């Protein structure tokens, strides 16, 4: 049984404080047969053969065992999934549950059914943490996700910039520092982090997310220029801002985009509605992204698994393509 990565040292100690964790991840025999090997049999040629329908995936969340989610995905021909390693109250995918036997079973399922797996950290874990003990825990948290991504053969890890309570500069600085250390671990591990553009909160809210605006996102990508950090473009979050989806794409481009996250809303508050229940023009969005050369995957995050299965067919139709039956018998 592989143990989760342990990161020690003060939060302001820099990358050197994470050297043991970096070495543990980089030197893992399991990792060497993980992300690198998977990239060999899941290259761009496979994705080029996929239809848009095939490239639309499902965020499984974390409340069911990953094995159950993968069985559902295999049955319904879903080739891309995100999974969180936490899910209260049972936490069936918690880091300590991943025995070698369980890992081997997941990896076999992924290969047998040509499923691409990504891990998704919790947005409620504040990557902009400044408290000494909790700050150290954030570093350990991110390093553990990176270590497990290698063991499980996950191809990306969705991360967040954190949030602040009006103490913007201190939190922003802490966010950069935590992500900088995580990127260093990811570089050595051959892992790829994908930073989400988070949602705007009302001006009078007590809590505000970091990396929600175009300006902030550009600053993160400018300061953290490593290829180990990409972008998880969340279209429903972009839809909450005046610049909208096109504004984000115009300003940031697709060079670092590794995932496009899909849900609907009405442009006034954070919601994860089914396509068609809000005001996002998904047909226009698909046409823009595909015309700009995007050939990566899309990730639905709304409702139940059945809702997303139906939503995948609706999204494909919105793009002007015929969708296979939403449900297999």
NORDAMO-V934149 format. One record per backbone hydrogen bond with DSSP energy under -1.0 kcal/mol. CO is the residue of the C=O (numbers start at 0). NH is the residue of the N-H. Records with the same first field share a line. If there is no record, write none. Layout:
# NORDAMO-V934149
CO->NH ; NH
This chain:
# NORDAMO-V934149
9->12
13->16
14->17
15->18
17->21
18->22
19->23
20->24
21->25
22->26
27->31
28->32
30->33
33->37
34->38
36->40
37->41
42->46
43->47
44->48
46->49
50->54
52->55
54->297
56->299
57->81
60->83
64->68
65->69
66->70
67->71
68->72
69->73
70->74
71->75
72->77
78->115
79->57
80->117
81->59
82->119
86->90
90->93
93->96
94->97
96->98
98->102
99->103
100->104
101->105
102->106
103->107
104->108
105->109
106->110
107->111
108->112
109->114
115->80
116->154
117->82
118->157
121->124
124->126
125->128
130->134
131->135
132->136
133->137
134->138
135->139
136->140
137->141
138->142
139->143
140->144
141->145
142->146
143->147
144->148
145->149
146->150
147->151
148->152 ; 153
155->118
156->193
157->120
158->195
161->209
163->207
165->167
166->170
167->171
168->172
169->173
170->174
171->175
172->176
173->177
174->178
175->179
176->180
177->181
178->182
179->183
180->184
181->185
182->186
183->187
184->188
185->189 ; 190
191->156
192->229
193->158
194->231
201->204
207->163
210->197
212->216
213->217
214->218
215->219
216->220
217->221
218->222
219->223
225->228
227->192
229->194
230->257 ; 258
231->196
232->260
233->237
234->238
236->239
237->240
242->246
243->247
244->248
245->249
246->250
247->251
248->252
253->256
255->230
258->232
259->298
260->234
261->300
263->272
264->278
272->263
273->276
279->281
280->284
281->285
282->286
283->287
284->288
285->289
286->290
287->291
288->293
289->292
296->259
297->56
298->261
299->58
303->307
304->308
305->309
306->310
307->311
308->312
309->313
310->314
311->315
312->316
313->317
314->318
315->320
316->319
